[in-house]
Amino acid sequence: MTKRKTTTPPEKQVSLAVELGPLKMKNPVCTASGTFGYGEEYSRYYDLSKLGAITVKGLSLKPLQGNPPPRICETPSGMLNAIGLQNVGVDEFIHKKLPFLHRYDIKVVANIFGNTIEEYEAVAARLDRAAGVHAIEVNISCPNVKKGGMAFGTDLDSTYDVLKAVRGATGLPVLAKLSPNVTDVVPFAVKAAEAGVDGLSLINTLLGMSINVKTRKPRIANITGGLSGPAIRPVAIRIVYQVHRAVGLPILGMGGIINSDDAIEFILAGATAVSVGTANFVNPTAASDIVDGIKKYMIENDIADIRQLVGKVDIPA
Amino acid sequence: MQATVTSNENIFGSYFHLEVAAKGIGRKAGPGTFYMLKVASGTDPLLRRPISLHRVVSDDAVRFLYKSVGRGTNILGRLVPGDSLDIIGPLGNGFKVGKSVKLAMLVAGGIGVAPLLGLAEHIMKTRTDVTVVAFIGGRSEEDLLAIQEFRELGVRMYLCTEDGSLARCGIVTDTIEEYIKRYAPSGTKGWEMFSCGPKGMLRGVDAIASMHKIKHHASLEANMACGVGACMGCVVSILDRKAGVPVYKKVCDDGPVFDAEDVVW
C-alpha cells in the first residue's frame, strides 16, 4: 500500500503580545489579585510561563491577619468574599515568595494596598527595588477593609493623591485598580490618568451581601463582601466599555471571566489585557485554558494580532 | 480530572455513597484528605464542593459518603452510574498516625464518620500494633453511619444517639468519658484521638483530651472556594506556638486535620 501524502496547512501565526503601557506581556492573560495566591499554589496544575502575567495577592507594609471567618459564600453564578486582605507583608513576599516566580517566564504584577498614603508609598518603594517585579497594581477599591481600600477609591481627590504618591515612589509601570462601587467610574479613571498611572485595572468586586434566612444572619462574618464571578461580568463589561471610550489609558479588564469567549468580550469592550479571577477557584487551569482559547478564536476568525480587537465592539449606528 | 461515577446510592435519609473511577484518583489518597467536586457544569452553582475521602477502593477508584444538605449536594445526589464528574484531589493534609500510637480513638459525629472509616482501614492495614476503637454519635438512628463497615473491620464501637433511638441515649463525649474512666487508670500512654464532626462536638472532645493529656487530631471543615490554598476563604483560628498568638490557617492546605490543642475554638 502506498502511503498517502498528507499535507497539513502550516499553523497560522497569530500574535498575542500586548502592552499595558510599558508593561509588555507575551499574551493578554493575567490572573487577578487574591485569586492566585503567590503563584505557587497553581504551579502544580500547569506551567505558569504559559500566562502573560500574574498578579499576586495584595501586599501591605506589615503582614495582615484578615477578617474572621466565615469569609466566603456562594451566590448565584458568583461568590461573596470578605477575606480582608490577609497577606504575608511586602518584605516576606520579596524574600520568600518572589524568588519562586523567577523560574517562570512571566510578568509579575504586585498588588499593593495600605491604610495611609504613606503606607502605599512605602510598599511601592520596596517593590521598586525588588528584582522580578514588573509592575505595581494599586488597590484603592477593596470593599472589605474599614480604612484604606475603597475609602480611597470612592473619593476623587484621594484617588489622585494616593496614585500620585505611588507614581512618585516607583519607576515601575503602575496600574490603578478602580472601584466599581461608584456612580460613574469615568471621573476616577480621569483622575488616575492625571496622577500619571500607566493603566487601569477594571473592575474590583461589587459590594454585596447575603443573608441566611434560616438563621437570619449574614452569611459572612464581615456582613458585606465583594461579589465576584460571572454574576458581575455585564457590569464589568459596561465599565470597561465606558472607560475605554473616555480615557486613553490601556485597561486590564476583569470581572467574571470563566472562558476565552468571556476574555474576548472584555477585549472587544476595550480591555488590552484580561485578568482571570474567581474562575481559578473553580478550575485551576482556567487561565491557561483561556490562553489556548483566545489563540483558537484568533485562528478561526482570522485575527492576526490580538491588539486589532481591542475596543472593536460593533455598535450599530 | 474527569472521573466516572460507578455508583451513587442513597443509603437512607439524606445520606449517599458515591463511588468514582479515574486513573490514579486513589493513589495518593490518605485518610482525612478530600476532593473538590464540580457537581454540575456551568456557572450555577459555581464553586466546587469539598467532600472528604471515605475509603480508597483502589488506585483508580475512591468512595465518598456524603449528606445531601444543600443545592450542591442535592445535585450530586442525582448523578447516576456512567455520568462524568469533574474532580480535583486528593487535597489537604489528612490524619497522621504517629509511631508512638498504641490506641487510636476515632470520634465521629454524624457525617463526620466519613473520613474516619478510611482512617480505621488504613491503621488496620498498616499498623498491627495499634488498637482502633470508634466512638460514633448521631442525632438519631439514621445518623449513625458506616456501622456495618466498622463491624466488618472488627473495630470495637461505642455508639450513641441524642434521641436514644439506637444504642445509648447521649452524646459522644459521654461515651468517651466512660471509656476513659474505665480504662485510663491503667495508663493512657500511646492513646490518641482522631475526630471529625460538628464544631461543638470537637470542642467537647478536645476538652476531654486535654484533661487527660491525650493527643487529639481534629478534622475541621469550612466554606471553601478553591481547595488549593489560594482563596484564603476557609481559614480557622489556630495558635501559632512560636509566636504565642492565634493566626488564621487554611483548612484546605494547612489542614483539614489540625492538632486540636492549637485550635482556637
Interface residues (C-beta under 8 A of the other chain):
Chain A: G34 T35 F36 G37 E41 Y42 R44 K57 Q65 G66 P68 P69 P70 R71 I72 C73 E74 P76 S77 G78 M79 N81 I83 Q86 G229 P230 I258 T278 N280 F281 V282 N283 P284
Chain B: K38 T43 D44 P45 L46 L47 R48 I88 A222 N223 M224 A225 C226 V228 G229 A230 C231 M232 G233 C234 V235 V236 S237 V247 Y248 D253
